[in-house]
């Protein structure tokens, strides 16, 4: 009767497979760090202005009323500039949102039609993220830009992002510290 034998190569193959499995799990865990960030940047407060053409409005992302268009500089057309209605603060009734210098995101920062992975990759790319070359610059933009901050004070009948601004910045910093990994 032959005894079962344990082959060293089989053991090595098993360990390598386990290592690859662990590495893949670690990569998946790192990529998942973008999930809370995505829960905010894929919401209407961000997507309504990260558009190619006309801005969107309301939680449903409908085309902006008054036939507003982007214009050459993202501030509307010559005949109807964003600032004609959008002032330095929300109107008293909250119906017309506002912060100083209200405008659409630059065309290079368009997220229209992108999924979570596409937006993640774009946020890492200085050519498509407002020339932010380091993870810290990406975080700083989301932490301090008045248009970004407006999302947490959107006025009447507009939803706020899924996370508080403090939670969002904490998630951004965790994602940045990990090297801005993106999901596959």
MDAnalysis code that builds the backbone (N, CA, C; Angstrom):
import MDAnalysis as mda
import numpy as np

u = mda.Universe.empty(552, n_residues=184, atom_resindex=np.repeat(np.arange(184), 3), trajectory=True)
u.add_TopologyAttr("name", ["N", "CA", "C"] * 184)
u.add_TopologyAttr("resid", np.arange(1, 185))
u.add_TopologyAttr("resname", ["UNK", "UNK", "UNK", "UNK", "UNK", "UNK", "UNK", "UNK", "UNK", "UNK", "UNK", "UNK", "UNK", "UNK", "UNK", "UNK", "UNK", "UNK", "UNK", "UNK", "UNK", "UNK", "UNK", "UNK", "UNK", "UNK", "UNK", "UNK", "UNK", "UNK", "UNK", "UNK", "UNK", "UNK", "UNK", "UNK", "UNK", "UNK", "UNK", "UNK", "UNK", "UNK", "UNK", "UNK", "UNK", "UNK", "UNK", "UNK", "UNK", "UNK", "UNK", "UNK", "UNK", "UNK", "UNK", "UNK", "UNK", "UNK", "UNK", "UNK", "UNK", "UNK", "UNK", "UNK", "UNK", "UNK", "UNK", "UNK", "UNK", "UNK", "UNK", "UNK", "UNK", "UNK", "UNK", "UNK", "UNK", "UNK", "UNK", "UNK", "UNK", "UNK", "UNK", "UNK", "UNK", "UNK", "UNK", "UNK", "UNK", "UNK", "UNK", "UNK", "UNK", "UNK", "UNK", "UNK", "UNK", "UNK", "UNK", "UNK", "UNK", "UNK", "UNK", "UNK", "UNK", "UNK", "UNK", "UNK", "UNK", "UNK", "UNK", "UNK", "UNK", "UNK", "UNK", "UNK", "UNK", "UNK", "UNK", "UNK", "UNK", "UNK", "UNK", "UNK", "UNK", "UNK", "UNK", "UNK", "UNK", "UNK", "UNK", "UNK", "UNK", "UNK", "UNK", "UNK", "UNK", "UNK", "UNK", "UNK", "UNK", "UNK", "UNK", "UNK", "UNK", "UNK", "UNK", "UNK", "UNK", "UNK", "UNK", "UNK", "UNK", "UNK", "UNK", "UNK", "UNK", "UNK", "UNK", "UNK", "UNK", "UNK", "UNK", "UNK", "UNK", "UNK", "UNK", "UNK", "UNK", "UNK", "UNK", "UNK", "UNK", "UNK", "UNK", "UNK", "UNK", "UNK", "UNK", "UNK", "UNK", "UNK", "UNK", "UNK"])
u.atoms.positions = np.array([
    [0.833, -1.166, 0.000],
    [0.000, 0.000, 0.000],
    [0.890, 1.247, 0.000],
    [0.520, 2.165, -0.846],
    [1.304, 3.379, -1.004],
    [0.797, 4.452, -0.049],
    [1.730, 5.120, 0.600],
    [1.372, 6.207, 1.515],
    [1.123, 7.483, 0.717],
    [0.130, 8.266, 1.158],
    [-0.054, 9.545, 0.491],
    [1.186, 10.405, 0.719],
    [1.555, 11.113, -0.316],
    [2.743, 11.953, -0.157],
    [2.371, 13.408, -0.388],
    [3.076, 14.246, 0.284],
    [2.858, 15.686, 0.190],
    [3.978, 16.241, -0.674],
    [3.626, 16.778, -1.793],
    [4.636, 17.265, -2.727],
    [4.952, 18.725, -2.412],
    [6.245, 19.076, -2.289],
    [6.618, 20.460, -1.968],
    [6.111, 21.466, -3.003],
    [6.051, 21.094, -4.261],
    [5.561, 22.027, -5.275],
    [4.071, 22.322, -5.095],
    [3.328, 21.339, -4.659],
    [1.905, 21.558, -4.394],
    [1.736, 22.554, -3.256],
    [2.565, 22.426, -2.247],
    [2.510, 23.357, -1.118],
    [2.857, 24.766, -1.576],
    [3.893, 24.892, -2.399],
    [4.303, 26.195, -2.906],
    [3.187, 26.814, -3.751],
    [2.573, 26.013, -4.611],
    [1.474, 26.511, -5.443],
    [0.319, 27.005, -4.570],
    [0.014, 26.269, -3.515],
    [-1.048, 26.680, -2.599],
    [-0.726, 27.988, -1.908],
    [0.508, 28.146, -1.458],
    [0.916, 29.389, -0.797],
    [0.880, 30.563, -1.763],
    [1.343, 30.340, -2.999],
    [1.305, 31.413, -3.988],
    [-0.130, 31.829, -4.284],
    [-1.011, 30.865, -4.433],
    [-2.421, 31.174, -4.685],
    [-3.012, 31.958, -3.524],
    [-2.673, 31.566, -2.318],
    [-3.148, 32.280, -1.136],
    [-2.616, 33.704, -1.137],
    [-1.346, 33.867, -1.483],
    [-0.746, 35.203, -1.542],
    [-1.425, 36.077, -2.572],
    [-1.684, 35.504, -3.763],
    [-2.379, 36.281, -4.782],
    [-3.779, 36.635, -4.330],
    [-4.436, 35.723, -3.671],
    [-5.777, 35.970, -3.169],
    [-5.758, 37.095, -2.140],
    [-4.774, 37.072, -1.245],
    [-4.657, 38.125, -0.224],
    [-4.345, 39.464, -0.873],
    [-3.448, 39.450, -1.876],
    [-3.096, 40.692, -2.563],
    [-4.316, 41.262, -3.272],
    [-5.086, 40.400, -3.913],
    [-6.296, 40.858, -4.594],
    [-7.290, 41.412, -3.585],
    [-7.422, 40.756, -2.446],
    [-8.323, 41.240, -1.402],
    [-7.896, 42.593, -0.877],
    [-6.586, 42.785, -0.702],
    [-6.071, 44.074, -0.231],
    [-6.327, 45.157, -1.272],
    [-6.133, 44.822, -2.547],
    [-6.386, 45.795, -3.611],
    [-7.867, 46.167, -3.654],
    [-8.735, 45.180, -3.496],
    [-10.177, 45.448, -3.473],
    [-10.545, 46.341, -2.294],
    [-9.932, 46.072, -1.143],
    [-10.205, 46.878, 0.053],
    [-9.746, 48.315, -0.162],
    [-8.582, 48.498, -0.790],
    [-8.095, 49.858, -1.062],
    [-9.021, 50.570, -2.043],
    [-9.431, 49.855, -3.096],
    [-10.321, 50.463, -4.085],
    [-11.663, 50.836, -3.460],
    [-12.103, 50.071, -2.475],
    [-13.378, 50.354, -1.800],
    [-13.322, 51.653, -1.003],
    [-12.127, 52.187, -0.768],
    [-12.004, 53.459, -0.060],
    [-12.658, 54.594, -0.843],
    [-12.842, 54.410, -2.149],
    [-13.489, 55.441, -2.958],
    [-15.011, 55.426, -2.804],
    [-15.574, 54.340, -2.312],
    [-17.035, 54.216, -2.223],
    [-17.702, 55.366, -1.471],
    [-17.228, 55.742, -0.270],
    [-17.902, 56.864, 0.403],
    [-17.714, 58.187, -0.340],
    [-16.565, 58.359, -0.982],
    [-16.338, 59.561, -1.792],
    [-17.339, 59.574, -2.948],
    [-17.488, 58.429, -3.606],
    [-18.422, 58.314, -4.733],
    [-19.851, 58.612, -4.307],
    [-20.213, 58.244, -3.083],
    [-21.583, 58.487, -2.621],
    [-21.908, 59.975, -2.608],
    [-20.885, 60.816, -2.515],
    [-21.083, 62.267, -2.551],
    [-20.936, 62.795, -3.974],
    [-19.814, 62.507, -4.630],
    [-19.544, 63.128, -5.931],
    [-20.486, 62.647, -7.031],
    [-21.160, 61.524, -6.807],
    [-22.126, 61.046, -7.798],
    [-23.551, 61.494, -7.482],
    [-23.694, 62.355, -6.493],
    [-24.997, 62.891, -6.138],
    [-25.326, 64.118, -6.973],
    [-26.573, 64.556, -6.935],
    [-27.003, 65.669, -7.779],
    [-26.307, 66.989, -7.485],
    [-25.881, 67.236, -6.245],
    [-25.224, 68.504, -5.964],
    [-23.940, 68.653, -6.777],
    [-23.267, 67.555, -7.067],
    [-22.035, 67.606, -7.865],
    [-22.328, 67.407, -9.353],
    [-23.084, 66.365, -9.666],
    [-23.307, 66.020, -11.077],
    [-24.053, 67.100, -11.849],
    [-24.909, 67.874, -11.194],
    [-25.668, 68.891, -11.911],
    [-24.773, 69.943, -12.559],
    [-23.592, 70.168, -12.023],
    [-22.695, 71.188, -12.576],
    [-21.471, 70.613, -13.282],
    [-21.213, 69.341, -13.136],
    [-20.099, 68.697, -13.851],
    [-20.647, 68.138, -15.163],
    [-21.081, 69.046, -16.042],
    [-21.768, 68.710, -17.292],
    [-21.036, 69.307, -18.490],
    [-21.295, 68.743, -19.670],
    [-20.711, 69.256, -20.907],
    [-21.487, 70.466, -21.409],
    [-22.788, 70.339, -21.491],
    [-23.601, 71.398, -22.081],
    [-24.334, 72.187, -21.030],
    [-25.635, 72.069, -21.063],
    [-26.471, 72.820, -20.134],
    [-26.357, 72.243, -18.731],
    [-26.378, 73.113, -17.730],
    [-26.382, 72.610, -16.356],
    [-27.691, 71.885, -16.062],
    [-27.666, 71.085, -15.042],
    [-28.849, 70.361, -14.573],
    [-29.299, 71.005, -13.271],
    [-30.490, 70.669, -12.836],
    [-30.980, 71.197, -11.569],
    [-31.917, 70.201, -10.917],
    [-32.207, 70.462, -9.676],
    [-33.070, 69.626, -8.831],
    [-32.414, 68.272, -8.582],
    [-33.000, 67.521, -7.696],
    [-32.440, 66.210, -7.361],
    [-32.541, 65.223, -8.520],
    [-33.449, 65.494, -9.452],
    [-33.614, 64.583, -10.589],
    [-32.651, 64.903, -11.717],
    [-31.911, 65.996, -11.628],
    [-30.963, 66.345, -12.674],
    [-31.624, 66.749, -13.983],
    [-32.740, 67.455, -13.898],
    [-33.423, 67.903, -15.114],
    [-32.664, 69.084, -15.716],
    [-32.844, 69.281, -17.028],
    [-32.203, 70.425, -17.673],
    [-32.619, 71.712, -16.972],
    [-31.689, 72.625, -16.853],
    [-31.931, 73.893, -16.179],
    [-33.051, 74.651, -16.889],
    [-33.946, 75.228, -16.117],
    [-35.016, 76.060, -16.670],
    [-34.392, 77.297, -17.330],
    [-35.170, 78.065, -18.000],
    [-34.744, 79.277, -18.694],
    [-33.755, 78.996, -19.836],
    [-33.638, 77.747, -20.249],
    [-32.746, 77.344, -21.341],
    [-31.308, 77.824, -21.132],
    [-30.839, 77.719, -19.907],
    [-29.473, 78.122, -19.569],
    [-28.497, 77.183, -20.264],
    [-27.412, 77.743, -20.785],
    [-26.359, 76.952, -21.427],
    [-25.021, 77.250, -20.755],
    [-24.036, 76.398, -21.034],
    [-22.705, 76.523, -20.441],
    [-22.041, 77.851, -20.795],
    [-22.014, 78.196, -22.070],
    [-21.243, 79.339, -22.535],
    [-19.767, 78.977, -22.631],
    [-18.985, 79.863, -23.212],
    [-17.559, 79.586, -23.452],
    [-16.759, 79.389, -22.176],
    [-17.138, 80.090, -21.122],
    [-16.339, 80.059, -19.889],
    [-17.014, 79.320, -18.734],
    [-18.144, 78.661, -18.994],
    [-18.848, 77.941, -17.935],
    [-19.700, 78.831, -17.046],
    [-19.852, 80.107, -17.448],
    [-20.637, 81.066, -16.670],
    [-21.931, 81.450, -17.378],
    [-22.377, 80.634, -18.343],
    [-23.594, 80.929, -19.077],
    [-23.301, 81.645, -20.379],
    [-24.360, 81.991, -21.091],
    [-24.207, 82.698, -22.369],
    [-24.042, 84.189, -22.108],
    [-23.675, 84.909, -23.150],
    [-23.534, 86.366, -23.013],
    [-24.867, 86.998, -22.614],
    [-25.965, 86.427, -23.102],
    [-27.290, 86.981, -22.813],
    [-27.823, 86.584, -21.439],
    [-27.355, 85.466, -20.898],
    [-27.862, 85.001, -19.602],
    [-26.728, 84.351, -18.814],
    [-26.029, 85.182, -18.059],
    [-24.918, 84.722, -17.235],
    [-25.467, 84.068, -15.967],
    [-24.736, 83.129, -15.416],
    [-25.167, 82.452, -14.179],
    [-25.481, 83.467, -13.081],
    [-24.632, 84.501, -12.981],
    [-24.767, 85.474, -11.902],
    [-25.997, 86.365, -12.046],
    [-26.699, 86.280, -13.178],
    [-27.944, 87.038, -13.314],
    [-28.958, 86.576, -12.266],
    [-28.911, 85.299, -11.932],
    [-29.827, 84.755, -10.923],
    [-29.090, 84.273, -9.675],
    [-27.955, 83.636, -9.866],
    [-27.205, 83.040, -8.754],
    [-26.282, 84.085, -8.141],
    [-26.664, 84.558, -6.971],
    [-25.917, 85.602, -6.284],
    [-24.894, 84.996, -5.320],
    [-24.405, 85.782, -4.394],
    [-23.351, 85.346, -3.468],
    [-23.842, 84.369, -2.403],
    [-25.150, 84.238, -2.251],
    [-25.719, 83.311, -1.258],
    [-27.082, 82.844, -1.763],
    [-27.583, 81.770, -1.172],
    [-28.936, 81.315, -1.503],
    [-29.916, 82.456, -1.258],
    [-30.968, 82.535, -2.063],
    [-31.988, 83.545, -1.806],
    [-32.655, 83.245, -0.465],
    [-33.324, 84.233, 0.092],
    [-33.932, 84.079, 1.420],
    [-34.884, 82.888, 1.474],
    [-35.610, 82.646, 0.396],
    [-36.525, 81.504, 0.391],
    [-35.809, 80.204, 0.008],
    [-34.536, 80.301, -0.361],
    [-33.732, 79.122, -0.672],
    [-33.970, 78.536, -2.047],
    [-34.835, 79.172, -2.826],
    [-35.176, 78.587, -4.124],
    [-34.085, 78.775, -5.174],
    [-33.370, 79.889, -5.112],
    [-32.270, 80.110, -6.060],
    [-30.964, 79.963, -5.288],
    [-30.199, 78.932, -5.605],
    [-28.951, 78.709, -4.877],
    [-27.893, 79.728, -5.268],
    [-26.943, 79.928, -4.366],
    [-25.879, 80.858, -4.696],
    [-24.668, 80.768, -3.797],
    [-23.545, 81.049, -4.386],
    [-22.260, 81.302, -3.723],
    [-21.531, 82.278, -4.638],
    [-20.515, 82.981, -4.134],
    [-19.761, 83.866, -5.024],
    [-19.203, 83.083, -6.225],
    [-19.259, 83.691, -7.397],
    [-18.695, 83.127, -8.627],
    [-19.347, 81.805, -9.023],
    [-20.662, 81.730, -8.938],
    [-21.401, 80.520, -9.329],
    [-21.116, 80.219, -10.802],
    [-20.756, 78.982, -11.102],
    [-20.478, 78.574, -12.484],
    [-20.390, 77.055, -12.580],
    [-20.389, 76.573, -13.801],
    [-20.218, 75.142, -14.051],
    [-18.755, 74.751, -13.854],
    [-18.540, 73.486, -13.589],
    [-17.172, 72.969, -13.540],
    [-16.557, 73.113, -14.935],
    [-15.232, 73.287, -15.019],
    [-14.591, 73.362, -16.337],
    [-14.897, 72.114, -17.168],
    [-14.887, 72.266, -18.479],
    [-15.161, 71.129, -19.368],
    [-14.246, 69.950, -19.093],
    [-13.002, 70.229, -18.733],
    [-12.058, 69.138, -18.450],
    [-12.494, 68.318, -17.242],
    [-13.383, 68.879, -16.430],
    [-13.859, 68.188, -15.230],
    [-15.287, 67.657, -15.414],
    [-15.686, 67.440, -16.654],
    [-17.006, 66.900, -16.952],
    [-17.124, 65.469, -16.438],
    [-18.205, 65.173, -15.726],
    [-18.471, 63.809, -15.243],
    [-19.691, 63.209, -15.918],
    [-20.295, 63.941, -16.838],
    [-21.515, 63.485, -17.502],
    [-21.273, 62.127, -18.152],
    [-22.105, 61.159, -17.797],
    [-22.019, 59.831, -18.388],
    [-20.955, 58.920, -17.800],
    [-20.170, 59.411, -16.837],
    [-19.134, 58.569, -16.238],
    [-19.703, 57.748, -15.091],
    [-19.183, 56.550, -14.925],
    [-19.535, 55.723, -13.777],
    [-18.538, 55.996, -12.648],
    [-18.673, 55.264, -11.579],
    [-17.820, 55.459, -10.401],
    [-16.338, 55.345, -10.761],
    [-15.988, 54.338, -11.539],
    [-14.597, 54.130, -11.922],
    [-14.081, 55.294, -12.767],
    [-14.912, 55.779, -13.681],
    [-14.513, 56.887, -14.540],
    [-14.280, 58.168, -13.763],
    [-15.161, 58.468, -12.822],
    [-14.982, 59.668, -11.996],
    [-13.746, 59.513, -11.123],
    [-13.536, 58.336, -10.564],
    [-12.358, 58.096, -9.733],
    [-11.085, 58.359, -10.534],
    [-11.004, 57.792, -11.726],
    [-9.807, 57.987, -12.563],
    [-9.626, 59.459, -12.916],
    [-10.725, 60.144, -13.162],
    [-10.638, 61.556, -13.515],
    [-10.119, 62.385, -12.344],
    [-10.566, 62.085, -11.144],
    [-10.100, 62.832, -9.973],
    [-8.599, 62.668, -9.755],
    [-8.016, 61.574, -10.237],
    [-6.576, 61.329, -10.081],
    [-5.741, 61.992, -11.169],
    [-6.377, 62.429, -12.247],
    [-5.674, 62.911, -13.438],
    [-5.616, 64.441, -13.459],
    [-4.432, 65.035, -13.259],
    [-4.334, 66.500, -13.245],
    [-4.877, 67.176, -14.508],
    [-4.816, 66.501, -15.639],
    [-5.337, 67.080, -16.881],
    [-6.860, 67.157, -16.868],
    [-7.495, 66.400, -15.958],
    [-8.961, 66.357, -15.929],
    [-9.537, 66.637, -14.545],
    [-8.717, 67.158, -13.621],
    [-9.217, 67.430, -12.269],
    [-8.947, 68.862, -11.815],
    [-8.741, 69.760, -12.766],
    [-8.457, 71.139, -12.394],
    [-6.983, 71.371, -12.116],
    [-6.122, 70.528, -12.685],
    [-4.665, 70.615, -12.530],
    [-4.202, 70.397, -11.094],
    [-4.908, 69.557, -10.376],
    [-4.506, 69.204, -9.011],
    [-3.550, 68.018, -9.107],
    [-2.279, 68.283, -8.814],
    [-1.218, 67.307, -9.076],
    [-0.998, 66.300, -7.959],
    [-1.445, 66.613, -6.766],
    [-1.217, 65.705, -5.642],
    [-2.551, 65.321, -5.008],
    [-2.578, 64.192, -4.330],
    [-3.804, 63.835, -3.601],
    [-4.240, 64.933, -2.631],
    [-3.289, 65.578, -1.989],
    [-3.635, 66.643, -1.033],
    [-4.358, 67.798, -1.714],
    [-3.962, 68.116, -2.950],
    [-4.638, 69.198, -3.683],
    [-6.077, 68.815, -4.024],
    [-6.304, 67.555, -4.326],
    [-7.670, 67.079, -4.581],
    [-8.510, 67.249, -3.313],
    [-7.956, 66.833, -2.186],
    [-8.665, 66.958, -0.907],
    [-8.928, 68.426, -0.596],
    [-7.915, 69.274, -0.765],
    [-8.067, 70.696, -0.444],
    [-9.211, 71.325, -1.249],
    [-9.309, 70.986, -2.526],
    [-10.400, 71.518, -3.353],
    [-11.755, 71.151, -2.750],
    [-11.919, 69.890, -2.399],
    [-13.205, 69.423, -1.866],
    [-13.456, 69.920, -0.442],
    [-12.398, 70.284, 0.237],
    [-12.518, 70.736, 1.626],
    [-12.817, 72.227, 1.723],
    [-12.383, 73.032, 0.714],
    [-12.450, 74.483, 0.876],
    [-13.181, 75.249, -0.224],
    [-13.377, 74.677, -1.386],
    [-13.983, 75.418, -2.493],
    [-15.427, 75.788, -2.152],
    [-15.787, 77.079, -2.268],
    [-17.150, 77.499, -1.913],
    [-18.252, 76.774, -2.690],
    [-18.012, 76.468, -3.961],
    [-19.029, 75.743, -4.730],
    [-19.218, 74.326, -4.202],
    [-18.139, 73.694, -3.783],
    [-18.248, 72.354, -3.190],
    [-18.967, 72.450, -1.847],
    [-18.567, 73.400, -1.024],
    [-19.175, 73.555, 0.307],
    [-20.672, 73.854, 0.223],
    [-21.084, 74.532, -0.846],
    [-22.501, 74.847, -1.011],
    [-23.364, 73.583, -0.964],
    [-22.844, 72.458, -1.416],
    [-23.625, 71.209, -1.457],
    [-24.230, 70.863, -0.100],
    [-23.591, 71.294, 0.983],
    [-24.097, 70.991, 2.331],
    [-25.015, 72.097, 2.849],
    [-25.269, 73.127, 2.028],
    [-26.213, 74.186, 2.357],
    [-26.976, 74.542, 1.077],
    [-27.682, 73.571, 0.491],
    [-28.220, 73.762, -0.855],
    [-29.516, 74.555, -0.963],
    [-30.138, 74.887, 0.145],
    [-31.384, 75.633, 0.060],
    [-32.597, 74.721, -0.044],
    [-33.715, 75.353, -0.321],
    [-35.029, 74.697, -0.265],
    [-35.152, 73.486, -1.178],
    [-35.708, 72.437, -0.615],
    [-36.102, 71.242, -1.365],
    [-34.982, 70.597, -2.178],
    [-33.753, 70.714, -1.712],
    [-32.631, 70.038, -2.360],
    [-31.991, 69.110, -1.341],
    [-31.705, 67.912, -1.766],
    [-31.067, 66.969, -0.846],
    [-29.609, 67.360, -0.617],
    [-29.123, 66.985, 0.541],
    [-27.706, 67.171, 0.863],
    [-26.970, 65.883, 0.502],
    [-25.655, 65.951, 0.402],
    [-24.884, 64.734, 0.124],
    [-25.119, 63.651, 1.170],
    [-24.773, 62.429, 0.787],
    [-24.996, 61.255, 1.639],
    [-24.202, 61.307, 2.940],
    [-23.075, 61.994, 2.950],
    [-22.236, 62.129, 4.145],
    [-22.202, 63.584, 4.579],
    [-21.925, 63.828, 5.850],
    [-21.665, 65.200, 6.282],
    [-20.352, 65.643, 5.636],
    [-20.108, 66.942, 5.593],
    [-18.853, 67.415, 4.995],
    [-17.654, 66.879, 5.774],
    [-17.768, 66.828, 7.075],
    [-16.681, 66.292, 7.907],
    [-16.404, 64.821, 7.556],
    [-17.451, 64.022, 7.432],
    [-17.279, 62.607, 7.058],
    [-16.686, 62.481, 5.652],
    [-17.139, 63.332, 4.747],
    [-16.644, 63.319, 3.373],
    [-15.149, 63.628, 3.334],
    [-14.734, 64.670, 4.037],
    [-13.311, 65.035, 4.050],
    [-12.487, 63.925, 4.689],
    [-12.997, 63.339, 5.746],
    [-12.285, 62.218, 6.378],
    [-12.126, 61.055, 5.382],
    [-13.183, 60.743, 4.643],
    [-13.116, 59.678, 3.629],
    [-12.153, 60.056, 2.505],
    [-12.180, 61.321, 2.085],
    [-11.245, 61.789, 1.056],
    [-9.800, 61.622, 1.507],
    [-9.525, 62.013, 2.745],
    [-8.152, 61.915, 3.255],
    [-7.702, 60.464, 3.349],
    [-8.587, 59.585, 3.761],
    [-8.246, 58.156, 3.828],
    [-7.941, 57.631, 2.433],
    [-8.777, 58.002, 1.468],
    [-8.572, 57.594, 0.074],
    [-7.264, 58.173, -0.470],
    [-7.002, 59.450, -0.178],
    [-5.771, 60.098, -0.644],
    [-4.539, 59.450, -0.021],
    [-4.597, 59.172, 1.273],
    [-3.455, 58.542, 1.961],
    [-3.142, 57.161, 1.390],
    [-4.144, 56.503, 0.821],
    [-3.944, 55.177, 0.218],
    [-3.451, 55.279, -1.225],
    [-3.308, 56.520, -1.740],
    [-2.814, 56.705, -3.101],
    [-3.902, 56.865, -4.149],
    [-5.112, 57.216, -3.754],
    [-6.253, 57.415, -4.652],
    [-6.572, 56.170, -5.493],
    [-6.690, 54.997, -4.851],
    [-6.991, 53.788, -5.627],
    [-8.413, 53.825, -6.184],
    [-8.569, 53.274, -7.377],
    [-9.881, 53.234, -8.026],
    [-10.387, 51.809, -8.150],
    [-11.700, 51.644, -8.072],
    [-12.281, 50.310, -8.286],
    [-12.117, 49.895, -9.745],
    [-12.115, 48.586, -9.969],
    [-12.021, 48.076, -11.352],
    [-13.366, 48.107, -12.022],
])
